[in-house]
Amino acid sequence: MAQTPPRSTRNRILDAANRLFYGEGIRAVSVDAIAEKAGITKKTLYYHFKSKDDLVAEYLVSRDQPNLTAFATWFEEAEGDVADKTAAIFLRLSENARHPKWKGCGFIRTAAELANMPGHPAVVVGAKHKKKFEAWLADCYQLAGLKAPEMLARRVVLLMEGAFSTMLIHRDPSYAEEAAEAARCVVRLQM
């Protein structure tokens, strides 16, 4: 039986950072805690990441493509027209938010923790992630022949960010379900 190769030290650090930063927040988690969780020394952590700020940014980079891929998969797997497919993203988000370990959007939570540091590398990574999602939506809407695809994508993104934030505050996934219906209506207006 083939064995899977061991994870690289860098990946073990990122795995530990993902679990701890997402679970507890970036300011609440020390570099010592990440090193311990990864089973390495602090010196080894700093060999791979020049600072905690660098590690926080890389934590978000590691979440970027998996999150975008999930949204695209939810959209593509959904039945119906482009409005139904848009709503499906919100409905799947609602399902995920029902998991006991769900703590909201890591990008929004990190930006909130670093609100006093707008140029922080992690805030820059988060902003790029959100823009990628918006651009992807605009492309989907353009391919579907919808009117004003960029404006429409921005409106849906506003609903998405509102759903993420409101669910985090109230711990109630039904807000994403309501946002799904609002998004469906907004998209249908451009069909």
CORPE-V790815 format. One record per residue. N is the residue number from 1. PSI is psi in radians with two decimals (NA if undefined). D_LAST is the distance of its C-alpha to the last C-alpha in whole Angstrom. Layout:
n = {N/N}
psi = {PSI/PSI}
d_last = {D_LAST/D_LAST}
This chain:
n = {1/2/3/4/5/6/7/8/9/10/11/12/13/14/15/16/17/18/19/20/21/22/23/24/25/26/27/28/29/30/31/32/33/34/35/36/37/38/39/40/41/42/43/44/45/46/47/48/49/50/51/52/53/54/55/56/57/58/59/60/61/62/63/64/65/66/67/68/69/70/71/72/73/74/75/76/77/78/79/80/81/82/83/84/85/86/87/88/89/90/91/92/93/94/95/96/97/98/99/100/101/102/103/104/105/106/107/108/109/110/111/112/113/114/115/116/117/118/119/120/121/122/123/124/125/126/127/128/129/130/131/132/133/134/135/136/137/138/139/140/141/142/143/144/145/146/147/148/149/150/151/152/153/154/155/156/157/158/159/160/161/162/163/164/165/166/167/168/169/170/171/172/173/174/175/176/177/178/179/180/181/182/183/184/185/186/187/188/189/190/191}
psi = {2.31/2.41/2.55/2.44/2.63/2.62/2.52/2.77/-0.77/-0.78/-0.63/-0.69/-0.80/-0.68/-0.79/-0.76/-0.74/-0.86/-0.81/-0.82/-0.78/-0.71/-0.61/-0.29/2.66/-0.60/-0.44/-0.26/2.22/2.80/-0.64/-0.75/-0.68/-0.79/-0.78/-0.80/-0.60/-0.17/0.63/3.09/2.83/-0.65/-0.71/-0.71/-0.82/-0.30/-0.64/-0.47/2.20/-0.37/2.96/-0.65/-0.74/-0.73/-0.70/-0.76/-0.75/-0.56/-0.79/-0.67/-0.70/-0.34/-0.31/-1.16/-0.71/-0.69/-0.79/-0.67/-0.70/-0.80/-0.77/-0.71/-0.80/-0.73/-0.87/-0.59/-0.30/2.54/2.79/-2.95/-3.07/-0.53/-0.73/-0.68/-0.65/-0.79/-0.61/-0.58/-0.79/-0.68/-0.69/-0.64/-0.73/-0.73/-0.81/-0.64/-0.26/-0.21/2.37/-0.40/0.02/2.26/0.34/-2.93/2.08/-0.53/-0.78/-0.77/-0.72/-0.78/-0.67/-0.72/-0.45/0.46/-0.49/0.07/1.18/-0.39/0.06/2.43/-0.62/-0.61/-0.70/-0.78/-0.77/-0.74/-0.72/-0.72/-0.83/-0.67/-0.64/-0.75/-0.80/-0.78/-0.69/-0.78/-0.79/-0.71/-0.75/-0.75/-0.63/-0.77/-0.54/-0.04/0.38/2.67/2.51/1.06/-0.64/-0.77/-0.73/-0.77/-0.72/-0.72/-0.72/-0.68/-0.70/-0.71/-0.71/-0.85/-0.65/-0.72/-0.82/-0.87/-0.78/-0.67/-0.65/-0.73/-0.82/-0.18/0.77/1.78/-0.24/-0.32/-0.62/-0.56/-0.71/-0.69/-0.56/-0.78/-0.68/-0.75/-0.73/-0.78/-0.78/-0.73/-0.72/-0.55/-0.40/0.09/NA}
d_last = {53/52/51/48/50/50/47/48/50/47/44/46/46/43/42/45/43/40/41/43/41/38/40/42/41/42/44/46/47/50/50/53/51/49/52/53/50/50/54/55/56/55/56/55/51/52/53/49/48/49/48/46/44/43/43/40/38/39/38/35/34/35/32/30/29/29/27/24/25/25/21/20/22/21/17/18/20/18/17/13/10/9/9/12/13/13/15/17/18/19/21/23/24/25/27/29/30/32/34/37/37/34/34/31/30/32/31/30/34/36/34/35/39/39/37/41/40/37/38/39/38/37/34/34/33/30/29/28/27/24/23/23/21/18/18/18/15/14/15/13/9/11/12/9/8/5/7/10/10/14/13/11/13/16/15/14/18/19/18/20/23/23/23/26/28/28/29/32/33/33/33/31/28/26/25/22/21/20/19/17/16/15/13/11/10/9/7/5/6/4/0}
